[in-house]
C-alpha cells in the first residue's frame, strides 16, 4: 500500500480510484450491497480530482452493472440481474443511486458528512410458502452522520444511521478500513468493516420471528443486538476519458445471533458486481 501522507498526488489518485466503487454501487442501484463500501468513499472525497484518468470524474456518470447476490435467508432466492443507472459526484454532494451524502465540515484529513439511504425490503411471504404467516419486511428510509479519515495506514470510516420512516425503528453502526493500491489508470482496494445492528433493525431485516409469526418448524426468535464482519475487494480500470469498468466482491459474515435464526441458518451472504460506466460531459 502507498504511504498516503508522503505523496499527496498518490492520495488524490487513490481518491479517484475509490470512487469507481461509487459508480458500481449507484449504476446498479444495489441497495443490497453492504453500506460500508459507499461510506468509505467519504474518507477521501475532499481530494477527488477531475482528470481524464480518474475512474469517476465529477458530474454525471451513466451505465450499468451485472449483479448477483445471495439472500440473508436460507429460503430466500438468489438475485441475478443487469440494472442501468447513474450517479452524480460534486464537491460536497454525492448521489449514489439508493443513497446520498453531503459533506458539511472538514478538519485536516477528516471530514464530516450526513447520509440518507433507501434500504429495500428483503422478505415477502408471496415469494415462498415457507414464509406463510410472516410479516412482509418493507423498505425504509435511513438518515445518519459519519466521519472519514485518511491516515498513513489506510482509510477509516465510522458512522451511524437510523430508520426515520418508522419501519424497523432501528439503528446501525459501521466501522470500516480500506487500503487503495493504485497505479495510473487502475485501482485495487481490499477492505474490512464491522457492522453493529441494534435489535430492532436486526429483528426486522436479519431473522427475527415474532410470537405472532411463529409456526411449526419456525419458532419465535429474538436476534438481539448483532455484529457482522464485512470484507470486500474492489477493482477498477479507466479505459479512456469516456469509459471505465470495475468489479466488486463483498460478503456479510454473520455473528451467531443472526446465523442461528430459524430464517437464516447460514454464516454469510455475498454480492458480486461487474460494471461499465460512461462519463457524461
N, C-alpha and C positions, 0 to 999 in steps of 0.2 A: 504493500500500500504506500502511496506517496505521503511524504511529510506535508501536511496541509498548510501549516503556518510558514514553512520555509520557502514556499514558492507560490505567490499569490496568483500567478497565471494558471497554475495547475488547479488551484482551488476553483477558479472561475470555470475551467473546463469541466471539472467534476460536477459543478452545479448544473451545467448544461446537460451533461450526460444523465444525471439523475432525473431530470425532467422528462426523459424518454419514457420513464415509468408512468408519469402523469398522462402521457399520450395514450399508453396502452390501457390504463385504467378507464380513462374517460372515453376513448374511442369505442370501447366495448361496453360502456355503461354497466360495468360488472360490479354491482354493489355487494356481490357475494365475496369479493376479494377482501382479505383481512385489511383493516384500516391502517395498519402500521405502515404500509407502503406509501400511501399518499401523504400521510403526515410527515414522513421522513423528508419529503421534498422541501418542507418549510425550513429545515435546519440550515440550508444554504441558498434559499430562494433569493436573498438580497444580492447575491453575487452572480445571478444569472446573466449571461451575455446574450447578445442577439447577432450572431455571426452566421455565415454560410456553413460553418462546421458544427454548429450547435444542433443536437438532436431535436430539440423543440425550441425554435425561436419564439420571441414574443408575438402576441396576437393570436390569430386562429390557426389551428391545425385540424384537418378533417381526414377521415379514413375509416378503418375498421379493424376488428380482431377476429380471429378464430379462437373460441374459448371452450374449454372443457373443465368441469369441476364436479366434485362429489358432494353428496348431501351430508348434512350434520347427522341425519337419522339413518338407521340401518335399513329401514323400509322406504327411504326416500330415493327417487330416481336420480341418476347422474344427469348432468346437463351438458350438452354439446351443441354449439350453435355459432354461426357468424353474425356479428352485430355491427352496424355502422354507427358513427357518432362524431363528436368534435369536442375540442377544448378551447379555452381562452386563457392565456397567461399574460398578465400585466405586471406592473411594478409592484403593486401591493395586493392585487386581487387575482385569484385563480379560480376558474370554473373547470371542474374535472368530472363532468357527467353527472354522477349521483351525489357529488359533494362540492362545496365551495369554501374557500379560505380567504381571510382578509388579515394582512399583517398590519397591526396598528401601532407597534413600537419596536425599536431596535436599540440595543445597547452592546457595543463592541461586536463580538462574534455571536451574540444571542439575538433572537427575535421572538416576538410575542404575537400570537395570532388568535383569531376567532374562527370557528368552524361550524358549518351546517352540513348535515348529511341526511339523505333519504335512504333508510335501511328497508329493503324489501322483506315481505313476509317469507317464511320458509317452511310452513306446514299447512296443507289444505286437505281436510278429510275427503274431499272429492277425488284426490289423487290415488287413494288406495283404500280398500275395505278394512285394512288393518288399523286405520286411524278413525274408524267409525266411532262416534261419540266424543271425539276430541274437539276442542275449540280451535277455530282457524287462527293461525298466527299471522296477523296482518302486518303491513309495513308501518314504520313510524318515522317521525322527523326528530332528528337529534341535533343538539347545539352544545358547543363546548369551547374551552380555551386551552391553549397549548404553548410550549416554548421549545425552540430548536437551538442547538449549539453546535458550532464547528470547532473541533479540537484537534490536537496533534495525533490522536489515535482513532479518529473517525467522526461520524455524525451522530448526534444524540438527540432524541425527541422524547418529550413527556407531555401528556395531555389527558384531560378528562372530557367526557361528553355524557349528556343525559337526554332521555326522552322528554320532549316538550310537547308531544301530541297526545299524551295521556294513554298511550297504548300499553307499554310494559311498565312505565314509570320507573325504569331502572337506569343505572349509571355504569359506565365503563371507563377503566383507566388503562393507559398504554405507556410502556417504557420501551424504547427501541434504539438499536445501534446498527449502523451500517458502515461499510468501508468501500467507497468507489475506487476502482482501479481503472485508470484512464490512459489512453494513448491515441492522439489525433482524433479520428472520427468515431472510435468505438469506446464502450464502457462495459465493464463487468462489475456488479455490485452485490456481494454477499451481505446478508444482514440477519439479525435475530431480534425478536421482540418478546416481551412478556405482557400478556393481556389479563387484567383482572376485571371480572364481571360481577356486579352486585347481584344478590339473589333474585331480585325481581326480574332483571333482564335475563339472567341465566335460566330461570324457570320458563320464561316466555319463549325464548329462541333456542335454548340448548338442552331440552329434555325434561322439563318439569311436567309432572302429571298431577293435576288436582284431584281431590276426592271425587268430584263430580265426573271426571274423565276416566276414573279407574274402571277396569273391565278384566275379565278372565285373561291371564297372561300379560296384563298391563296394570300392575299395582300402582297406587298413588306413590309419587316420588317427589321429594324436595331436593333440587340440585344444591341450593345454598349458594354462598359466595364461591366463585370458581376461578382458577387460573388456567391459562393456556400459554404454550410456547409457540411462537410464530417465526419459523425460519423461512428465508427467502433467497432467491438468486435472480438477479435482473441483468439482462444484457441488451445493448442497443448499438446500432450502427447507422451513421448518416451516409446514405448512398450518394447524394448530391444536394445542391441547395433546395431542391423541391421535395425530395423523398427521404424517408427514414424507415427502418424496420427495427423490431425489438421483440424480446420474449421475456416471460415471467414464469418462474416456478415458485410456488409457495405452499405452505401447509399450516394447519391449525392443529397442534398436538394437544389433546385434551388432558386435563387432570382427571383423577379417578371420580370426582364428584359428577362430572359430565359423562365420562365413559360408562359408568355404572347405571346410568338411566336406562329403564326398560325401552325407551325410544331410541337410544343411541347405540350402546353395545359395540363401540369401536373406539380405537385410540385416537384417530385423527381423520381429517378431511383434507383435500388438496384442490389447488387451482393451477391450470396451465393455460397460458395465453401466447399467441403469436400475432403481432400487429403490424400494419403498414399505415403510414401517415403521409399526407400531402400538406406542405406548408402553404397556406392561403395568403397570398400577398397581392 
